[in-house]
């Protein structure tokens, strides 16, 4: 686990301070908001494949139908709630993760914090995502409605009032339970796998210690570990993602209705597109987040290292 011993002397006073957590949150906001905006066209096709896999049977066909019906502009539909929602969520996801990781790790001895580090990462990530999704839910409801419903307004400033007028505040948060069921597994896999893959890469793949690698070499390792973690994220969270898309498309549907309607096979519609999307997103998010830390001179602790007391045993 991270300790002050693993931080360079000029950064020790910054680590685990309010300034550190705020800067980490800002990096997460930039990482999540920017990457989700970048892949908006693929997200639209993925959502439409999930809610109507007859009309949108594949990625290529999905793009063709979307452009034919809505023009090239249609591929950016929902960009505003996507950017705002995921920027807010990213602030909470990364900022709270750093907080909870240090808090939970600090509750254990140095030895136990290392031995049980995967559990610390898991609980910290789940805790962070729980709160981060409260920021995301209203914008996610608006985004999915805009992207999948023919009757929805094409702009956020018109769509959000429409949702409130027809469904009240519940319209923004009715998708929160399935959103949690999608995002919490996604985020726990994202952080746990990234942390452990980083350890593995520096131990078995990278031919020299991390402190001997250049900043660009370290960022390349970050990107690679992020992409591998992203593939696992996509598989772990795909069924709930499909349910969220269907639930936000139909204002009268309930969670149990969607589960029965989709069935096991239907929950996996659009998985190929989502693997490409989430793999790319996750890799770019970690690259952006780590680059932000380099730019702002934020402490970047190395992967977890075994305490000397355990080495002696």
Protein Blocks (a to p, Z undefined) as FASTA:
>chain_A
ZZfklpcfklmmmgopaklmmmmmmmmmmmmmmmmmmmmmmmmmmmmmmmommlmmbfkl
mmmmmmmmnojmlmmgoklmmmmmmmmmmmmmmmmmmmmmmmmmmmpcfklmmmmmmmmm
mmmmmmmmmmmmmmmmmmmmmmmmmmmmmkbcfbfklmmmmmmmmnojmlmmmmmmmmmm
mmmmmmmmmmmmmmmmmmmmmmmmmmcdfklpcfklmmmmmmmmmmmmmmmmmmmmmmmm
mmmmmmmmpmkbcfklmmmmnommlmmgoklmmmmmmmmmmmmmmmmmmmmmmmnopacd
ddddddfklmmZZ
